[in-house]
Structure formats: structure tokens, C-alpha cells
Amino acid sequence: MMIPFISIALSILAGWIRNPVGKVFLCALASALMTYFVFFEIFQGLAESQFELSLLLSFLSPTVAVVLIERLTHWLRLKRKGDVVSVTSTIAVFLATVFLAAALLFVTSPVAFPIMFEIYAMRAGQQYMDSLTDVEIQKWIDRSKDYLAHANPNEYPIGARPVPSDLKALKIVRIDLWPGTVIYVWAGGLDHTDLTVKEVDGNYEVIAEYNDQRRKVIWPRSANE
């Protein structure tokens, strides 16, 4: 993803420019972006203490980088023009940036978190469905047969079955149960990613839906697979 590079570029630019308002805004934006990136991309599998430490470091690292760049550029200007280096202004920029970055995260998180969770769930589902072997597909068919054998035609189909722990580990969030069809859902909001097992004349068809525009029948296998 481009987020780390954008954050680094914003940090460098913030450290170089002299306008304090622009410096604080760019640095806060870099901190918020890096924090989102680390939260969703890198440290999801770490222990809670490691996760919290990593999140804190990702939040502060752009600000620290800006302070260092600012001190370096001030030193160069001092050497070149005799500018006065103000440590107080640097501390003020640091504190203002931390406050603004925290405010940005607080304000944007109700929108950003659901969207990013869905994006990453879609990616997890797409990668998993591409990796399925014939043996694994048969296990999905067997699981679906069991669901269909105990289906009640009058029950509400959306989320008809609780998600067992082994499917939660795959980032599946919901199991829908329609007549002759079981749908294992990774994302079902703005876009859709799911694995559908469908009974057709006594046989079973498995369909990988990557998003609203792309889907593929992965069982039975086509001749060129």
C-alpha cells in the first residue's frame, strides 16, 4: 500500500516548511495515516502489549521525524543565514501535532474503521479462495450439506448460522442460508466477498465472489484449470 510512503512524504514536507500551521496539519495527517496503516496491516497478530506499543510508536514516529527534520533545517539555516533556532517553537509544534493527530483519528475513525475493516476482510477472502485445493473445496461442500440438511425454510436467511471459531480465524463474519445455498461472507456492506456453495440437481457448485464485479465458479473445475 502507498500509505507509508505518503506518510513519509508528508513528514519530510512538514519538517521542511516554515509555516507552523501547515507544519502541524501535515504532520498530524502523516501520524493519523501511519497509525491506521499499522493498525490494519502490520500488527494484527501481535500480543496486546506489543500491539499497543507498536501503535504508539506509529502514532509518534512521523511527529518525531518532523522535529528532527525541522532541527536539521534550522541548523542549516543558522549556518547559512544566522537564523535563531527556537526550541520552544519546536516543542509547541510537537504538542500541537499530537493533539491534532489524535483529534483526526477520533473524528475519522467512525467512518474509516468500518471501511478499512471491510477492505481487509475482502482481501483475506480473495486470497483464501484463490488458494483453495480440491480437498479443501470438498470440505466446504460437506459442511454446507450439513447446514442444508438441518435448514428450516421459515428461518431468516441472513446470518442464519453462528460463525464457528475455525471460520472466524479465516475472517468470515457471517453465514447466510438460502434454499439449496450456503453463503460464507467476508464482506457484505459496500461491496461483497463470499464463498457460495449451491446445490444444483444433486450436485454442488462452489462460486468465489471476489467483489460485486467479479465472480468465478471454482467447482467443478473447468477443463483449463
PAZA-563379 format. One record per residue (C-alpha): residue number from 0; residue in three letters; x, y, z. Coordinates in nm, 2 decimals. Layout:
BEGIN
rec pos NUM code ala east X north Y up Z
...
//
This chain:
BEGIN
rec pos 0 code met east 0.00 north 0.00 up 0.00
rec pos 1 code met east 0.10 north 0.36 up -0.06
rec pos 2 code ile east 0.01 north 0.49 up 0.29
rec pos 3 code pro east 0.36 north 0.46 up 0.45
rec pos 4 code phe east 0.52 north 0.64 up 0.15
rec pos 5 code ile east 0.25 north 0.92 up 0.17
rec pos 6 code ser east 0.31 north 0.95 up 0.54
rec pos 7 code ile east 0.69 north 0.97 up 0.50
rec pos 8 code ala east 0.65 north 1.23 up 0.22
rec pos 9 code leu east 0.41 north 1.44 up 0.44
rec pos 10 code ser east 0.66 north 1.42 up 0.73
rec pos 11 code ile east 0.95 north 1.54 up 0.52
rec pos 12 code leu east 0.74 north 1.82 up 0.37
rec pos 13 code ala east 0.62 north 1.92 up 0.72
rec pos 14 code gly east 0.97 north 1.92 up 0.86
rec pos 15 code trp east 1.09 north 2.14 up 0.57
rec pos 16 code ile east 0.83 north 2.41 up 0.55
rec pos 17 code arg east 0.84 north 2.71 up 0.79
rec pos 18 code asn east 0.47 north 2.79 up 0.83
rec pos 19 code pro east 0.37 north 2.64 up 1.17
rec pos 20 code val east 0.01 north 2.59 up 1.08
rec pos 21 code gly east 0.09 north 2.40 up 0.77
rec pos 22 code lys east 0.36 north 2.21 up 0.95
rec pos 23 code val east 0.12 north 2.09 up 1.23
rec pos 24 code phe east -0.15 north 2.00 up 0.98
rec pos 25 code leu east 0.08 north 1.79 up 0.75
rec pos 26 code cys east 0.24 north 1.62 up 1.04
rec pos 27 code ala east -0.09 north 1.53 up 1.21
rec pos 28 code leu east -0.22 north 1.39 up 0.88
rec pos 29 code ala east 0.10 north 1.18 up 0.85
rec pos 30 code ser east 0.06 north 1.05 up 1.20
rec pos 31 code ala east -0.30 north 0.96 up 1.15
rec pos 32 code leu east -0.23 north 0.78 up 0.82
rec pos 33 code met east 0.06 north 0.58 up 0.97
rec pos 34 code thr east -0.15 north 0.48 up 1.27
rec pos 35 code tyr east -0.43 north 0.35 up 1.05
rec pos 36 code phe east -0.17 north 0.16 up 0.84
rec pos 37 code val east -0.01 north -0.01 up 1.14
rec pos 38 code phe east -0.34 north -0.09 up 1.30
rec pos 39 code phe east -0.47 north -0.27 up 1.00
rec pos 40 code glu east -0.17 north -0.40 up 0.81
rec pos 41 code ile east 0.12 north -0.50 up 1.03
rec pos 42 code phe east 0.04 north -0.57 up 1.39
rec pos 43 code gln east -0.29 north -0.76 up 1.39
rec pos 44 code gly east -0.12 north -1.08 up 1.50
rec pos 45 code leu east 0.09 north -0.93 up 1.79
rec pos 46 code ala east 0.02 north -0.97 up 2.15
rec pos 47 code glu east -0.18 north -0.69 up 2.31
rec pos 48 code ser east 0.11 north -0.53 up 2.48
rec pos 49 code gln east 0.32 north -0.54 up 2.16
rec pos 50 code phe east 0.03 north -0.41 up 1.96
rec pos 51 code glu east -0.02 north -0.11 up 2.19
rec pos 52 code leu east 0.35 north -0.02 up 2.19
rec pos 53 code ser east 0.36 north -0.05 up 1.81
rec pos 54 code leu east 0.05 north 0.16 up 1.77
rec pos 55 code leu east 0.20 north 0.43 up 2.00
rec pos 56 code leu east 0.53 north 0.43 up 1.80
rec pos 57 code ser east 0.35 north 0.45 up 1.47
rec pos 58 code phe east 0.15 north 0.75 up 1.60
rec pos 59 code leu east 0.45 north 0.94 up 1.73
rec pos 60 code ser east 0.71 north 0.84 up 1.47
rec pos 61 code pro east 0.60 north 1.10 up 1.20
rec pos 62 code thr east 0.60 north 1.38 up 1.46
rec pos 63 code val east 0.94 north 1.28 up 1.59
rec pos 64 code ala east 1.07 north 1.27 up 1.23
rec pos 65 code val east 0.93 north 1.61 up 1.16
rec pos 66 code val east 1.10 north 1.75 up 1.48
rec pos 67 code leu east 1.43 north 1.60 up 1.37
rec pos 68 code ile east 1.40 north 1.74 up 1.01
rec pos 69 code glu east 1.30 north 2.08 up 1.15
rec pos 70 code arg east 1.60 north 2.09 up 1.38
rec pos 71 code leu east 1.83 north 1.99 up 1.09
rec pos 72 code thr east 1.68 north 2.25 up 0.85
rec pos 73 code his east 1.70 north 2.52 up 1.13
rec pos 74 code trp east 2.06 north 2.43 up 1.19
rec pos 75 code leu east 2.14 north 2.46 up 0.81
rec pos 76 code arg east 1.96 north 2.80 up 0.80
rec pos 77 code leu east 2.15 north 2.91 up 1.11
rec pos 78 code lys east 2.48 north 2.82 up 0.94
rec pos 79 code arg east 2.37 north 2.99 up 0.62
rec pos 80 code lys east 2.17 north 3.29 up 0.73
rec pos 81 code gly east 2.22 north 3.33 up 1.10
rec pos 82 code asp east 1.86 north 3.24 up 1.19
rec pos 83 code val east 1.78 north 3.19 up 1.55
rec pos 84 code val east 1.68 north 2.83 up 1.65
rec pos 85 code ser east 1.38 north 2.82 up 1.88
rec pos 86 code val east 1.34 north 2.51 up 2.08
rec pos 87 code thr east 1.02 north 2.64 up 2.23
rec pos 88 code ser east 0.86 north 2.66 up 1.89
rec pos 89 code thr east 0.96 north 2.30 up 1.81
rec pos 90 code ile east 0.81 north 2.18 up 2.14
rec pos 91 code ala east 0.49 north 2.37 up 2.06
rec pos 92 code val east 0.47 north 2.22 up 1.71
rec pos 93 code phe east 0.52 north 1.87 up 1.86
rec pos 94 code leu east 0.24 north 1.91 up 2.12
rec pos 95 code ala east 0.00 north 2.07 up 1.87
rec pos 96 code thr east 0.07 north 1.79 up 1.62
rec pos 97 code val east 0.00 north 1.52 up 1.88
rec pos 98 code phe east -0.33 north 1.69 up 1.98
rec pos 99 code leu east -0.44 north 1.74 up 1.62
rec pos 100 code ala east -0.35 north 1.39 up 1.51
rec pos 101 code ala east -0.55 north 1.24 up 1.80
rec pos 102 code ala east -0.84 north 1.46 up 1.71
rec pos 103 code leu east -0.82 north 1.35 up 1.34
rec pos 104 code leu east -0.82 north 0.98 up 1.45
rec pos 105 code phe east -1.12 north 1.04 up 1.68
rec pos 106 code val east -1.32 north 1.22 up 1.42
rec pos 107 code thr east -1.25 north 0.99 up 1.12
rec pos 108 code ser east -1.25 north 0.66 up 1.30
rec pos 109 code pro east -1.63 north 0.60 up 1.28
rec pos 110 code val east -1.61 north 0.61 up 0.90
rec pos 111 code ala east -1.25 north 0.49 up 0.84
rec pos 112 code phe east -1.26 north 0.18 up 1.06
rec pos 113 code pro east -1.56 north 0.01 up 0.91
rec pos 114 code ile east -1.44 north 0.08 up 0.55
rec pos 115 code met east -1.09 north -0.04 up 0.62
rec pos 116 code phe east -1.21 north -0.35 up 0.81
rec pos 117 code glu east -1.42 north -0.43 up 0.50
rec pos 118 code ile east -1.13 north -0.38 up 0.26
rec pos 119 code tyr east -0.90 north -0.60 up 0.46
rec pos 120 code ala east -1.17 north -0.87 up 0.51
rec pos 121 code met east -1.23 north -0.87 up 0.13
rec pos 122 code arg east -0.85 north -0.91 up 0.07
rec pos 123 code ala east -0.84 north -1.20 up 0.32
rec pos 124 code gly east -1.13 north -1.37 up 0.15
rec pos 125 code gln east -1.00 north -1.32 up -0.20
rec pos 126 code gln east -0.66 north -1.46 up -0.11
rec pos 127 code tyr east -0.81 north -1.76 up 0.07
rec pos 128 code met east -1.05 north -1.85 up -0.22
rec pos 129 code asp east -0.76 north -1.84 up -0.47
rec pos 130 code ser east -0.56 north -2.08 up -0.25
rec pos 131 code leu east -0.84 north -2.35 up -0.22
rec pos 132 code thr east -0.74 north -2.70 up -0.32
rec pos 133 code asp east -0.99 north -2.97 up -0.44
rec pos 134 code val east -0.97 north -3.14 up -0.10
rec pos 135 code glu east -1.05 north -2.81 up 0.08
rec pos 136 code ile east -1.34 north -2.74 up -0.15
rec pos 137 code gln east -1.48 north -3.08 up -0.08
rec pos 138 code lys east -1.47 north -2.99 up 0.30
rec pos 139 code trp east -1.67 north -2.68 up 0.22
rec pos 140 code ile east -1.93 north -2.88 up 0.03
rec pos 141 code asp east -1.95 north -3.13 up 0.32
rec pos 142 code arg east -2.00 north -2.85 up 0.57
rec pos 143 code ser east -2.27 north -2.70 up 0.35
rec pos 144 code lys east -2.45 north -3.03 up 0.31
rec pos 145 code asp east -2.48 north -3.05 up 0.69
rec pos 146 code tyr east -2.62 north -2.69 up 0.71
rec pos 147 code leu east -2.87 north -2.76 up 0.43
rec pos 148 code ala east -2.98 north -3.09 up 0.59
rec pos 149 code his east -3.08 north -2.90 up 0.91
rec pos 150 code ala east -3.22 north -2.60 up 0.74
rec pos 151 code asn east -3.56 north -2.46 up 0.83
rec pos 152 code pro east -3.73 north -2.29 up 0.53
rec pos 153 code asn east -3.90 north -2.04 up 0.76
rec pos 154 code glu east -3.59 north -1.91 up 0.93
rec pos 155 code tyr east -3.44 north -1.58 up 0.85
rec pos 156 code pro east -3.16 north -1.64 up 0.59
rec pos 157 code ile east -2.91 north -1.36 up 0.67
rec pos 158 code gly east -2.68 north -1.48 up 0.94
rec pos 159 code ala east -2.88 north -1.80 up 0.98
rec pos 160 code arg east -2.59 north -1.98 up 1.15
rec pos 161 code pro east -2.33 north -1.87 up 1.40
rec pos 162 code val east -1.98 north -1.85 up 1.27
rec pos 163 code pro east -1.77 north -2.12 up 1.43
rec pos 164 code ser east -1.42 north -2.04 up 1.55
rec pos 165 code asp east -1.23 north -2.21 up 1.26
rec pos 166 code leu east -1.42 north -1.98 up 1.02
rec pos 167 code lys east -1.37 north -1.67 up 1.23
rec pos 168 code ala east -1.00 north -1.74 up 1.20
rec pos 169 code leu east -1.04 north -1.71 up 0.82
rec pos 170 code lys east -1.21 north -1.36 up 0.88
rec pos 171 code ile east -1.55 north -1.49 up 0.78
rec pos 172 code val east -1.82 north -1.27 up 0.95
rec pos 173 code arg east -2.15 north -1.43 up 0.86
rec pos 174 code ile east -2.32 north -1.74 up 0.73
rec pos 175 code asp east -2.63 north -1.70 up 0.52
rec pos 176 code leu east -2.86 north -1.99 up 0.44
rec pos 177 code trp east -3.09 north -1.98 up 0.14
rec pos 178 code pro east -3.29 north -2.26 up -0.02
rec pos 179 code gly east -3.02 north -2.50 up -0.16
rec pos 180 code thr east -2.75 north -2.24 up -0.10
rec pos 181 code val east -2.50 north -2.16 up 0.18
rec pos 182 code ile east -2.30 north -1.83 up 0.16
rec pos 183 code tyr east -1.99 north -1.77 up 0.37
rec pos 184 code val east -1.94 north -1.40 up 0.39
rec pos 185 code trp east -1.62 north -1.20 up 0.44
rec pos 186 code ala east -1.77 north -0.86 up 0.34
rec pos 187 code gly east -2.13 north -0.77 up 0.28
rec pos 188 code gly east -2.16 north -0.40 up 0.31
rec pos 189 code leu east -2.04 north -0.15 up 0.04
rec pos 190 code asp east -1.90 north -0.44 up -0.16
rec pos 191 code his east -1.93 north -0.82 up -0.13
rec pos 192 code thr east -1.68 north -1.10 up -0.09
rec pos 193 code asp east -1.81 north -1.45 up -0.02
rec pos 194 code leu east -1.79 north -1.82 up -0.10
rec pos 195 code thr east -2.12 north -1.97 up -0.22
rec pos 196 code val east -2.19 north -2.34 up -0.21
rec pos 197 code lys east -2.50 north -2.41 up -0.42
rec pos 198 code glu east -2.69 north -2.74 up -0.48
rec pos 199 code val east -2.77 north -2.79 up -0.85
rec pos 200 code asp east -2.96 north -3.11 up -0.95
rec pos 201 code gly east -2.80 north -3.32 up -0.68
rec pos 202 code asn east -2.45 north -3.18 up -0.74
rec pos 203 code tyr east -2.27 north -2.89 up -0.58
rec pos 204 code glu east -2.13 north -2.58 up -0.74
rec pos 205 code val east -1.89 north -2.36 up -0.55
rec pos 206 code ile east -1.86 north -1.99 up -0.65
rec pos 207 code ala east -1.60 north -1.74 up -0.54
rec pos 208 code glu east -1.74 north -1.39 up -0.54
rec pos 209 code tyr east -1.44 north -1.16 up -0.52
rec pos 210 code asn east -1.64 north -0.84 up -0.54
rec pos 211 code asp east -1.96 north -0.71 up -0.70
rec pos 212 code gln east -1.80 north -0.71 up -1.04
rec pos 213 code arg east -1.60 north -1.04 up -1.03
rec pos 214 code arg east -1.71 north -1.39 up -0.95
rec pos 215 code lys east -1.58 north -1.73 up -1.06
rec pos 216 code val east -1.71 north -2.09 up -1.04
rec pos 217 code ile east -1.42 north -2.28 up -0.87
rec pos 218 code trp east -1.61 north -2.61 up -0.85
rec pos 219 code pro east -1.65 north -2.81 up -1.06
rec pos 220 code arg east -1.31 north -2.72 up -1.21
rec pos 221 code ser east -1.31 north -2.61 up -1.57
rec pos 222 code ala east -1.11 north -2.80 up -1.82
rec pos 223 code asn east -0.83 north -2.55 up -1.84
rec pos 224 code glu east -0.77 north -2.54 up -1.46
//
